[in-house]
Amino acid sequence: MESTPPELGELRAEIDSCDDAIADAVAERVALAEDVADVKADRGRDLVDEAREDAVADRYAERFRERGLDPEHGEDLAELLIAVALKRERTVDDSS
């Protein structure tokens, strides 16, 4: 079995650090979604805002395109983040 070259280990450690930052950013985004759910519940508004979801997906697609990444992957990521946020928002809404 080959040993891992030091530079590969270092690069993997950097990826792990990026993954930690991504998880932190998702947690922050979900916390903000809870605040959004509270405001919506206080005002009797629906949790789902399709126009906003479309705008978020479009923005992610553009960000990915600007960085030389596949914009469809940006849309996929946006859809996943929205689904995670909506799941949390529904939990907040149900507990109200």
C-alpha positions as CSV (number, residue, x, y, z in Angstrom):
1,M,0.0,0.0,0.0
2,E,1.3,3.4,-1.0
3,S,1.8,6.1,1.6
4,T,0.0,9.4,1.1
5,P,2.4,12.1,-0.2
6,P,2.7,15.0,2.3
7,E,1.4,17.5,-0.3
8,L,-1.7,15.4,-0.8
9,G,-2.3,15.3,2.9
10,E,-1.9,19.0,3.1
11,L,-4.4,19.6,0.3
12,R,-6.9,17.3,1.9
13,A,-6.5,19.2,5.1
14,E,-7.3,22.4,3.2
15,I,-10.4,20.7,1.7
16,D,-11.5,19.6,5.2
17,S,-11.1,23.2,6.3
18,C,-13.3,24.4,3.4
19,D,-15.8,21.7,4.3
20,D,-15.9,23.0,7.9
21,A,-16.5,26.6,6.6
22,I,-19.3,25.3,4.3
23,A,-21.0,23.6,7.2
24,D,-20.7,26.7,9.3
25,A,-22.2,28.8,6.5
26,V,-25.1,26.4,6.0
27,A,-25.8,26.5,9.8
28,E,-25.8,30.3,9.7
29,R,-28.1,30.2,6.7
30,V,-30.5,27.9,8.4
31,A,-30.5,30.0,11.5
32,L,-31.4,33.0,9.4
33,A,-34.2,30.9,7.8
34,E,-35.6,30.3,11.2
35,D,-35.7,34.1,11.7
36,V,-37.4,34.4,8.3
37,A,-40.0,31.8,9.4
38,D,-40.7,33.8,12.6
39,V,-41.3,37.0,10.6
40,K,-43.5,35.1,8.1
41,A,-45.5,33.4,10.9
42,D,-46.0,36.8,12.7
43,R,-47.4,38.3,9.5
44,G,-49.4,35.3,8.4
45,R,-47.4,34.8,5.3
46,D,-46.8,31.5,3.5
47,L,-43.4,29.9,4.1
48,V,-42.9,29.1,0.4
49,D,-42.0,32.1,-1.8
50,E,-41.5,30.7,-5.3
51,A,-40.3,34.0,-6.7
52,R,-37.6,34.2,-4.0
53,E,-36.6,30.6,-4.5
54,D,-36.2,31.2,-8.3
55,A,-34.2,34.4,-7.6
56,V,-31.9,32.5,-5.2
57,A,-31.4,29.6,-7.8
58,D,-30.6,32.2,-10.5
59,R,-28.1,34.0,-8.3
60,Y,-26.3,30.7,-7.5
61,A,-26.2,29.7,-11.2
62,E,-24.7,33.1,-12.0
63,R,-22.1,32.8,-9.1
64,F,-21.1,29.4,-10.4
65,R,-20.9,30.6,-14.0
66,E,-18.7,33.5,-12.9
67,R,-16.3,31.1,-11.2
68,G,-16.1,28.8,-14.2
69,L,-18.3,26.1,-12.6
70,D,-21.4,24.5,-14.1
71,P,-24.4,26.8,-13.4
72,E,-26.7,23.8,-13.1
73,H,-24.7,22.7,-10.1
74,G,-25.3,26.1,-8.6
75,E,-29.0,25.7,-9.1
76,D,-28.8,22.2,-7.6
77,L,-27.0,23.6,-4.6
78,A,-29.5,26.4,-4.2
79,E,-32.4,23.9,-4.3
80,L,-30.7,21.8,-1.6
81,L,-30.1,24.8,0.6
82,I,-33.7,26.0,0.1
83,A,-35.0,22.5,1.0
84,V,-32.9,22.4,4.2
85,A,-34.1,25.9,5.1
86,L,-37.8,25.1,4.4
87,K,-37.6,22.0,6.5
88,R,-36.3,24.1,9.4
89,E,-38.8,26.8,8.7
90,R,-41.7,24.3,8.8
91,T,-40.4,23.0,12.2
92,V,-40.5,26.6,13.5
93,D,-43.9,27.2,12.0
94,D,-45.3,23.9,13.5
95,S,-44.1,24.9,17.0
96,S,-45.8,28.3,16.8
